[in-house]
Amino acid sequence: MPTRDVLASFWRDWGELAPEQQREFRKALRKFIADLRTGRFRPGLRVKHVQGTDGIFELTWANDGRATFQYGKELKPGEPHIIWRRIGTHDVFNTP
């Protein structure tokens, strides 16, 4: 199972999401975790590098829903470590 950390900025953003948006993210998160295990992300999640950043990636969880993350040092051998940074609309790219 992948390990994770969550930045305070993510939790602040999370608190501003509507309950339906939180449900949509959780649904996408289950797919994201399954894809981490296989080492390949499905096209629908549109996981890609955030332009102009060093090691920050984005995940699409709704039409205008984005979450940013980065990989951290493995805490369990062979398991990716994800650091969640921001969540919300395209506005999160102002400070990913």
C-alpha positions in Angstrom: 0.0 0.0 0.0 1.5 3.4 -0.9 2.3 5.8 1.9 1.3 9.4 2.0 1.7 12.8 3.6 -0.7 15.7 3.3 0.3 19.3 3.4 -1.7 21.8 5.4 -2.4 23.6 2.1 -4.3 20.5 0.9 -6.4 20.3 4.0 -7.3 24.0 3.7 -8.4 23.4 0.1 -10.2 20.2 1.1 -12.3 22.2 3.6 -13.5 24.4 0.9 -14.7 21.6 -1.4 -18.4 20.7 -1.4 -19.3 17.2 -0.1 -20.0 16.0 -3.7 -16.5 17.2 -4.8 -14.9 15.3 -1.9 -16.8 12.2 -2.9 -15.6 12.6 -6.5 -12.0 12.9 -5.4 -12.2 9.8 -3.1 -13.5 7.9 -6.1 -10.6 9.0 -8.3 -8.2 8.4 -5.4 -9.2 4.7 -5.4 -8.3 4.5 -9.1 -5.0 6.4 -8.5 -3.9 4.0 -5.7 -4.7 1.0 -7.9 -2.7 2.5 -10.7 0.2 3.3 -8.4 0.4 -0.4 -7.7 0.6 -1.3 -11.4 3.0 1.5 -12.2 0.8 2.9 -14.9 -1.9 5.6 -14.7 -5.1 5.2 -16.7 -5.7 8.0 -19.2 -8.9 9.2 -17.5 -6.9 10.4 -14.4 -4.7 12.5 -16.7 -1.7 12.4 -14.3 1.0 14.6 -15.7 3.9 16.9 -14.7 2.8 20.5 -13.8 4.7 22.7 -16.2 7.2 25.1 -14.7 7.7 23.1 -11.5 10.3 20.7 -10.3 8.7 17.3 -9.5 5.1 18.4 -9.0 2.3 16.4 -10.7 -1.4 16.9 -11.2 -4.3 14.5 -11.1 -7.6 15.2 -12.7 -10.5 14.1 -10.5 -13.4 16.0 -12.2 -14.0 18.3 -15.2 -12.5 21.2 -13.2 -11.1 19.2 -10.3 -7.4 19.0 -9.9 -5.1 17.8 -7.1 -1.3 18.3 -7.1 1.2 15.9 -5.5 4.8 15.0 -5.5 6.7 11.8 -4.8 8.6 11.6 -1.6 11.3 9.2 -0.3 10.0 5.7 0.1 9.0 4.9 3.6 8.3 1.2 2.8 10.6 -0.5 0.4 9.0 -0.8 -3.0 6.0 1.4 -2.2 5.6 4.9 -3.6 5.3 7.7 -1.1 2.9 10.5 -2.2 2.8 14.0 -0.8 -0.5 15.7 -1.5 -0.1 19.5 -2.0 -3.3 21.2 -3.2 -6.8 20.3 -4.3 -9.5 22.3 -6.1 -10.0 23.8 -9.5 -7.4 25.0 -12.0 -6.7 27.8 -9.6 -4.5 25.4 -7.6 -1.9 25.8 -10.4 -1.3 29.4 -9.3 0.6 27.9 -6.3 0.8 24.1 -6.9 
